Amino acid sequence: MTSYPGAALEAQALTKQFGTVRAVSDLSFVVPRGTVTGFLGPNGSGKSTTLRMLLGLVAPTSGVGLVNGAPFRTTEHPARTVGAVLDSLSVHPKRSAAHHLKIYTAAIGVPDSRALDVLRLVGLGDVADRAAGGFSLGMRQRLTLATALLGDPEILVLDEPANGLDPEGIAWLRDFLKAYAASGRTVLISSHILREIEQTVDNLVIVSAGSLKYQGSIAQLRSTRPSRVLVAASDPAKLALALASNGFNDSQLLPDGRIGVAGTDAATIARIAADAQVTIFGTTSEHVDLEQVFLSMTAGQYNAAPVQQNPYGGPQQGYGPPPGYGPPPQSYAPPQNWNGGQR
Ligand SMILES: Nc1ncnc2c1ncn2[C@@H]1O[C@H](COP(=O)(O)OP(=O)(O)OP(=O)(O)O)[C@@H](O)[C@H]1O
C-alpha cells in the first residue's frame, strides 16, 4: 500500500460501522511528521474510534490506518514508535506514581530508571513516591502522559489530554508538546474544543459525524477568515465606493450601519475616507473567532441548538468556506494502486 510521503500517521478511507451506527465514514487524512496536529470534532464524531483504528485496536470496516507507512501491528518496536493515551488513567490509588510506571517499564522492556525520568519530564519528579490516589485531576493527566512517554516514542497520540486541566496545565501541555514536535517528533492530539488546542497545534483535522470537514494548517484556516476593520462613517456607501475604487472590494454594510472592511488597515481607510470627504467617527479591529468557524463547520451533527453561522456575528456574504472544507483534497485520495484496504 502506498503511503503519503512524510506522513507519521495516515488514515486512508477509514470507515467503522458499529451495528447501525456509522462512527467513521470514509475518513482520509495525513499527520505530517514533526507537527502537532489537532484532531477536532464534537463529542461522538468518531475521534476515539479513528485513533483506535490507526493504532490497530479497532478493526476498520473498510480502509486502513498507517503508522510510518505501515499498519501499526507490523511495527517492530511499538513502544518506541507510538506512545498513546486513549483512556483516562486507571491506577491503583495506593500505588505510587513511580510504582505505577514500573509496571509498564518491564512490559515494554525499558530500564526502571526511565520511570523517574518521565516523571521529571512531566513535572511529577517531586511526587514520584506519593500514592496516585491523592493526585489532582491535572496530576493524573500528567501521570497518564508520563506512561505514554516511557518508550521515548517518535509519535504521541493523545485523546483529549487537556480534559480537566486548568489554564496553567493547558499552558504547560502546550509548551511540552511544542518542544516534543520541535525535536522532530510528531503529536496527534484530539479535542472537542478548538480554543483548548489552538495555541498548541500547527495543523488541524476537523471531523463531524465521522466525516472530514477540514484538514490543513491552522494558519491557512485563520487566513481564510481575515480580520476586518469596522468603520462608523458619515456616508458608508460613499466610503465603500471610494474603497472599491482603490482596489479594496471586500467591504460589507453591517446591520448597525457600520461597514466591515477586510484586506486593509484603519490608517489606509482613514486616508481614502479623507480623500472622498467622508467623515470617520470611529474604527474597531475585529479578529475572527476560530472557535466559531469550527462550530459552524461541525454544526448539524446534532439537532441541537443552532450555532452562530458567522464567525463575526454579522452577515456572512463574502466569506467562503476555507480550503479543505468539504471533501478531502485530491492529493489525499487513495493512491491508484490502493485496493481499498482489502488485504
Ligand atoms: N464499541 C462501540 N459500540 C457501539 N458504538 C460505538 C462504539 N464505540 C463508539 N461508538 C459510537 O460511535 C460514535 C463515535 O464515537 P467516538 O467515541 O469514536 O467519538 P468521539 O468523537 O471520540 O466522542 P467523544 O469526544 O465523546 O469521546 C458514537 O456514536 C459512539 O456512540
The ligand as an SDF file (V2000), in Angstrom:
LIG
                    3D

 31 33  0  0  0  0  0  0  0  0999 V2000
  -17.8030   -0.0740   20.7590 N   0  0  0  0  0  0  0  0  0  0  0  0
  -18.8150    0.6520   20.2740 C   0  0  0  0  0  0  0  0  0  0  0  0
  -20.0190    0.0930   20.0250 N   0  0  0  0  0  0  0  0  0  0  0  0
  -21.0380    0.7970   19.5230 C   0  0  0  0  0  0  0  0  0  0  0  0
  -20.9830    2.1280   19.2340 N   0  0  0  0  0  0  0  0  0  0  0  0
  -19.8100    2.7520   19.4590 C   0  0  0  0  0  0  0  0  0  0  0  0
  -18.6790    2.0460   19.9960 C   0  0  0  0  0  0  0  0  0  0  0  0
  -17.6510    2.9360   20.1180 N   0  0  0  0  0  0  0  0  0  0  0  0
  -18.1290    4.1240   19.6760 C   0  0  0  0  0  0  0  0  0  0  0  0
  -19.4240    4.0130   19.2950 N   0  0  0  0  0  0  0  0  0  0  0  0
  -20.2670    5.0820   18.7300 C   0  0  0  0  0  0  0  0  0  0  0  0
  -19.5600    5.6500   17.6510 O   0  0  0  0  0  0  0  0  0  0  0  0
  -19.7410    7.0540   17.6160 C   0  0  0  0  0  0  0  0  0  0  0  0
  -18.3890    7.7410   17.6640 C   0  0  0  0  0  0  0  0  0  0  0  0
  -17.8220    7.5430   18.9670 O   0  0  0  0  0  0  0  0  0  0  0  0
  -16.3540    8.0110   19.3570 P   0  0  0  0  0  0  0  0  0  0  0  0
  -16.1610    7.6580   20.7970 O   0  0  0  0  0  0  0  0  0  0  0  0
  -15.4010    7.4890   18.3780 O   0  0  0  0  0  0  0  0  0  0  0  0
  -16.4820    9.5860   19.1770 O   0  0  0  0  0  0  0  0  0  0  0  0
  -15.5920   10.7400   19.8410 P   0  0  0  0  0  0  0  0  0  0  0  0
  -15.5290   11.8200   18.8240 O   0  0  0  0  0  0  0  0  0  0  0  0
  -14.3130   10.1860   20.3400 O   0  0  0  0  0  0  0  0  0  0  0  0
  -16.5020   11.1950   21.0340 O   0  0  0  0  0  0  0  0  0  0  0  0
  -16.0810   11.7100   22.4960 P   0  0  0  0  0  0  0  0  0  0  0  0
  -15.3870   13.0220   22.2940 O   0  0  0  0  0  0  0  0  0  0  0  0
  -17.4040   11.8260   23.1670 O   0  0  0  0  0  0  0  0  0  0  0  0
  -15.1980   10.6310   23.0860 O   0  0  0  0  0  0  0  0  0  0  0  0
  -20.6430    7.3880   18.7730 C   0  0  0  0  0  0  0  0  0  0  0  0
  -21.9730    7.4460   18.2780 O   0  0  0  0  0  0  0  0  0  0  0  0
  -20.4660    6.2280   19.7080 C   0  0  0  0  0  0  0  0  0  0  0  0
  -21.6160    6.0340   20.4920 O   0  0  0  0  0  0  0  0  0  0  0  0
  1  2  1  0
  2  3  1  0
  2  7  2  0
  3  4  2  0
  4  5  1  0
  5  6  2  0
  6  7  1  0
  6 10  1  0
  7  8  1  0
  8  9  2  0
  9 10  1  0
 10 11  1  0
 11 12  1  0
 11 30  1  0
 12 13  1  0
 13 14  1  0
 13 28  1  0
 14 15  1  0
 15 16  1  0
 16 17  2  0
 16 18  1  0
 16 19  1  0
 19 20  1  0
 20 21  2  0
 20 22  1  0
 20 23  1  0
 23 24  1  0
 24 25  2  0
 24 26  1  0
 24 27  1  0
 28 29  1  0
 28 30  1  0
 30 31  1  0
M  END
$$$$
